[in-house]
Amino acid sequence: MKPISEAQIAGPGLAAVEVVADDEKTATAAAQAVCALWWSSGPSQPWRIPGEPGVRVRAYVDIRRAPDGTTII
């Protein structure tokens, strides 16, 4: 997975959330739970970093918007 760029979080209310868990199912479920709270990219495909424990999943969220895109802040 590519590093997070400044453009992806370039403003108040924008965040990158990276979940690390023991297995793909848990990492994806946790990322989906976060994505259900706000407007998001949805979870990425799971990936591993050689030599580090766990599976990673990333999502980009806009906490200013509800999951349907309507403004909440």
N, C-alpha and C positions, 0 to 999 in steps of 0.2 A: 504494500500500500504506500502511496506517495505521502510525503510529509504534508502537514496542514499548511496551507498558504495564508498569507495575511488577507487576501481577497475573500477567502471563505468565512472569515470572522471579522470583517472590516466594518463594524458598527455595533452600537449598543443593541443588545437583545439577540445577537447572533452567536452561536456556540458550536464547537465541535465536541462531540461526546464519544469517547473511546471506551468500550467495555472490554474487560479482560476476564475470562472465566476458564474453568478447567476443560470445558467441552463446547463444541459448536452450538449444540441445542440450547445450552444455558446462555451463552453469549448473545445469540440471536434473539432469544426470548427477552432478555434484559434490555437490549437495544430497542426492540419493538415496544416494550412498556414505556420507555422514555419517549419514543416517537409518537405514542398515542396521546401524550400530553400537549404537544405543540406541533405546529407546522414543521415538517421535516423532509429530509431527503429519503427517509427510510433507511433501514440497516444495510450496510455494505455486505459484500460476501465475506465470510470469515477468512482470516489468514493467521499464519504463525510467523514469529520471528525466530530464526534458528538460534538455539542456545538460551532462549528465554522460555519460561513456563507459560502455558495457557494459550488460548485462542483469542483473537481480537476481532471486534466488530466496531465499525465507526458509523456515526450518523451526524448530520448537520441539522441543527434546529434553530428556529426563529421563535423565541419565547414571547414575542409580541403578538403572535397569531395562534389561534386555535387550530386543531388538526385540519379543519375544513378551509383554512386560509383567512377566516374573518379576524379582524383586529380585536385583541383582548386587552391591550395596554394603550 
